[in-house]
Amino acid sequence: MRMEYLFVLILAACNVGARRVVDLTHTFDKNAPKYPLDFLGYDSDTFTYFNMTILADQFFGDMWLGIRQVEFYEHQGTHIDAPNHFGSGRQAMDEIPPERLIGEGVVIDVRDKVKQNPDYAVSVQDIKDHESKYGKIPPGAIVCMNSGWADKYPDPVLVFGSNDLKNVSTFHFPGFSLDACKMLLNERQVGVVGVDTPSTDPGQADGYYCHMYLQPNQVPLLEYVANLDSVPARGTTMVLGAMKMRDGTGGPTRIFAFMDDMDGDGTNTANMYSSSVLSTVCSLMIASYITSFMHF
């Protein structure tokens, strides 16, 4: 490899190290809120939403081995909806193009409006107001609603806004309006649409119009996105660690937001991880490169 090419790679690695990473994922376990499947004929009281069995947690001689067997329902916790969830014949989890799973992060903040109306639906005007302040939403963006709902997780009564957890008609939580979904798809060509609530469709929506409009058009959806208060409205790169599961309609997803490591950006550093070690390594790499270069 020519030395100038190696230097470029070193600089690229250091640039990554100079960024912060925010985890936008709730921890997935048995306490994840459980969307009732009684309308499909399953009994929510006996249906297995999540079960972890310890197969090994012990020493074998001087070797420690831990193994788990996990059974879970696809659509709970912080997760992605593959297009085939509501789009017959559309992309399954293993068919989602990788370029769909990374994009500029866009966070539309409607927390104040949700305080007045828990059934609020993000409107076209909300999108226009966001763009008037931050610029036009680019194609391929990962657009998320920040309603403040993540603070209620994982309490199911608070998350679903109801004491009747088997009756979806009693649910109250915010989401997107159909007109907003149409604008994001047709006028902005976004890659993914996400929410910090149980569904992109508000709890009191007339049917699942967001799912039924976006998913047949190959748009994956994100639900129960966490920590959106910790990232700015724009300027991040979001990466979705979705399972490449054959024929899957969704699954738990680790979501990361990468941003410039700048002080005074108003973000919550509690959920961010320092890159000081990598920065040190980069410095040593550059010093080594310069020393090697001096010998030529």
C-alpha positions in Angstrom: 0.0 0.0 0.0 1.4 3.4 -0.9 2.1 5.5 2.2 -0.2 8.4 1.2 -3.1 6.0 1.0 -2.3 4.6 4.4 -2.3 8.2 5.8 -5.8 8.8 4.4 -7.1 5.6 6.1 -5.5 6.7 9.4 -7.2 10.1 9.2 -10.5 8.5 8.4 -10.2 6.3 11.4 -9.4 9.3 13.6 -12.4 11.2 12.3 -14.7 8.3 13.4 -13.0 8.4 16.8 -13.8 12.1 17.1 -17.5 11.4 17.2 -19.9 10.5 19.9 -22.3 7.6 19.8 -25.8 7.7 21.4 -27.7 4.5 22.0 -31.3 5.0 21.0 -32.4 1.5 22.3 -34.4 0.4 25.3 -33.0 -2.7 27.0 -34.9 -5.8 25.7 -36.2 -8.2 28.3 -39.3 -9.8 29.7 -40.6 -6.4 30.8 -41.0 -5.0 27.3 -44.6 -3.6 26.8 -46.8 -6.3 25.2 -49.1 -5.3 22.3 -52.2 -7.5 22.7 -52.5 -10.2 20.1 -56.0 -11.3 21.2 -57.5 -10.0 18.0 -55.5 -12.8 16.2 -56.9 -15.4 18.5 -54.0 -15.6 21.0 -54.5 -15.1 24.7 -52.2 -12.4 25.9 -52.2 -13.9 29.4 -50.6 -17.2 28.1 -48.8 -16.2 24.9 -45.0 -16.3 25.2 -43.8 -12.8 24.4 -40.3 -13.4 25.8 -38.6 -16.3 27.5 -34.9 -16.8 28.2 -33.6 -20.2 29.3 -30.1 -20.6 30.7 -28.4 -23.5 28.9 -25.0 -23.0 30.4 -23.6 -20.6 33.0 -20.6 -22.5 34.5 -17.0 -23.5 34.3 -15.9 -26.4 32.2 -12.5 -27.1 33.6 -10.7 -23.7 33.3 -13.1 -22.4 30.6 -16.2 -20.3 31.5 -19.2 -20.8 29.2 -22.5 -18.9 29.1 -25.3 -19.8 26.6 -28.9 -18.7 26.5 -31.9 -19.9 24.5 -34.3 -17.1 23.7 -37.8 -17.1 22.4 -39.5 -13.8 21.6 -42.2 -12.1 19.6 -40.8 -9.9 16.8 -42.6 -6.7 17.5 -41.7 -5.5 21.0 -39.1 -3.4 22.6 -37.1 -1.1 20.4 -37.7 -2.8 17.0 -38.0 -2.5 13.3 -41.0 -3.4 11.2 -39.8 -4.9 7.9 -42.0 -3.9 4.9 -43.6 -7.3 4.8 -45.2 -6.6 8.2 -48.0 -4.7 6.5 -46.9 -5.1 2.8 -47.8 -8.4 1.2 -44.9 -9.7 -0.9 -42.6 -6.8 0.2 -39.1 -7.0 1.7 -38.6 -9.3 4.7 -35.9 -8.6 7.3 -33.2 -10.4 5.2 -34.2 -8.4 2.1 -34.0 -4.9 3.5 -31.1 -3.2 1.5 -28.3 -2.2 3.8 -28.3 1.4 2.6 -31.8 1.7 4.2 -30.3 0.9 7.6 -28.1 4.0 7.7 -29.1 7.6 7.0 -29.1 11.2 8.3 -31.0 11.4 11.6 -34.0 13.7 11.7 -35.8 14.3 15.0 -39.1 16.1 14.9 -39.9 17.4 18.3 -43.6 17.5 19.2 -43.3 17.1 23.0 -45.1 20.4 23.8 -48.1 19.4 21.6 -48.3 15.9 23.0 -48.5 17.4 26.6 -51.8 19.0 25.5 -53.0 16.0 23.4 -51.7 12.5 24.0 -53.4 11.4 20.7 -51.4 13.9 18.7 -50.4 13.1 15.1 -47.4 14.7 13.6 -48.7 16.9 10.8 -47.3 18.3 7.5 -47.1 21.6 9.2 -44.8 20.1 11.9 -42.5 18.9 9.1 -42.5 22.3 7.4 -41.8 24.0 10.8 -38.9 21.7 11.3 -37.5 22.4 7.9 -37.9 26.1 8.2 -35.5 25.9 11.1 -33.1 23.1 10.1 -33.4 22.8 6.3 -35.1 20.4 4.0 -35.2 16.7 5.0 -32.8 14.9 2.7 -33.6 11.7 0.7 -32.8 8.5 2.6 -33.2 10.2 6.0 -34.3 8.3 9.1 -37.1 10.5 10.5 -38.1 10.0 14.1 -40.9 11.6 16.2 -39.8 12.7 19.7 -43.0 12.9 21.8 -41.3 12.4 25.1 -43.1 9.0 25.4 -39.9 7.1 26.0 -39.9 8.3 29.6 -43.0 6.1 30.1 -41.2 2.9 29.1 -41.6 0.1 30.1 -44.7 0.7 32.2 -47.5 -0.7 30.0 -50.3 1.4 31.5 -48.3 4.6 30.7 -47.0 3.4 27.4 -50.4 2.4 26.0 -52.2 5.2 27.9 -54.8 2.8 29.2 -55.7 0.5 32.1 -57.3 -2.0 29.7 -54.3 -3.6 28.1 -56.3 -6.0 26.0 -58.5 -3.5 24.3 -56.6 -1.5 21.6 -59.6 0.8 21.2 -58.7 2.3 24.6 -55.1 3.1 23.8 -53.8 6.7 23.8 -50.4 7.6 22.4 -49.1 9.9 19.6 -47.8 9.0 16.2 -47.8 10.3 12.6 -50.7 11.6 10.5 -51.4 10.0 7.1 -50.7 13.3 5.3 -47.3 13.5 7.0 -46.5 10.0 5.9 -47.4 10.8 2.4 -45.2 13.9 2.4 -42.2 12.1 3.8 -42.5 9.3 1.2 -43.5 11.2 -1.9 -41.9 14.6 -1.4 -38.9 13.7 0.7 -38.2 10.1 -0.2 -37.2 9.2 3.3 -35.6 5.9 4.1 -37.2 5.0 7.5 -39.9 6.5 9.8 -39.7 6.0 13.5 -41.5 6.8 16.8 -40.8 6.6 20.5 -44.3 5.0 21.1 -45.8 1.6 20.4 -46.8 2.4 16.8 -46.2 4.9 14.1 -50.1 5.1 14.0 -51.5 7.0 17.0 -53.4 4.9 19.5 -56.7 6.4 18.5 -56.0 6.3 14.7 -58.7 4.9 12.4 -56.8 1.7 11.5 -53.1 1.4 10.8 -52.9 3.9 8.0 -49.2 4.7 8.4 -48.3 1.0 8.2 -50.6 0.4 5.3 -49.3 3.3 3.3 -45.6 3.2 4.0 -44.9 -0.5 4.2 -46.2 -1.5 0.8 -43.8 1.2 -0.5 -40.9 -0.7 1.1 -40.4 1.7 4.0 -39.3 0.1 7.3 -40.6 1.5 10.5 -39.1 1.9 14.0 -41.0 1.8 17.2 -40.1 2.4 20.8 -37.0 4.5 19.9 -35.2 5.6 23.1 -33.2 8.6 24.2 -34.2 11.0 21.4 -33.8 13.8 23.9 -30.1 13.1 23.8 -29.6 13.9 20.1 -30.0 17.1 18.2 -32.8 17.6 15.6 -30.3 17.3 12.8 -26.6 16.5 12.2 -26.5 12.9 13.2 -26.0 9.7 11.3 -28.3 6.9 12.5 -27.4 3.3 12.1 -29.9 0.4 12.5 -28.5 -2.9 13.7 -31.4 -5.0 12.4 -31.3 -8.8 12.4 -30.9 -10.3 9.0 -33.6 -13.0 9.7 -35.0 -14.9 6.7 -38.7 -14.2 6.2 -38.8 -12.1 9.4 -41.4 -9.3 9.6 -39.5 -7.4 12.3 -37.2 -7.8 15.2 -35.4 -6.1 18.1 -33.0 -3.5 16.7 -30.0 -1.7 18.2 -30.1 1.9 17.0 -27.1 4.2 17.2 -26.8 7.9 16.4 -23.3 9.3 15.6 -22.6 13.0 16.0 -19.7 15.4 16.1 -18.1 15.5 19.5 -18.7 19.1 20.4 -19.1 20.7 23.8 -22.1 22.9 24.5 -24.4 21.1 22.0 -27.1 20.7 24.7 -27.1 16.9 24.5 -27.2 14.5 27.4 -23.7 12.9 27.7 -25.0 10.3 30.1 -25.8 8.0 27.2 -22.7 8.8 25.2 -19.4 7.0 25.0 -16.0 8.7 24.9 -13.6 8.0 22.0 -10.5 9.0 24.0 -8.9 5.5 23.6 -9.4 5.5 19.9 -8.1 9.1 19.7 -4.9 8.0 21.5 -4.5 5.1 19.1 -4.9 7.4 16.2 -2.3 9.7 17.5 0.1 6.8 17.9 -0.7 5.7 14.3 0.0 9.1 12.9 3.3 9.4 14.9 4.3 5.9 13.6 3.4 7.0 10.1 5.5 10.2 10.3 8.4 8.2 11.8 8.2 5.6 9.0 7.9 8.4 6.3 11.1 10.0 7.6 13.0 6.8 6.8 12.0 6.9 3.1 
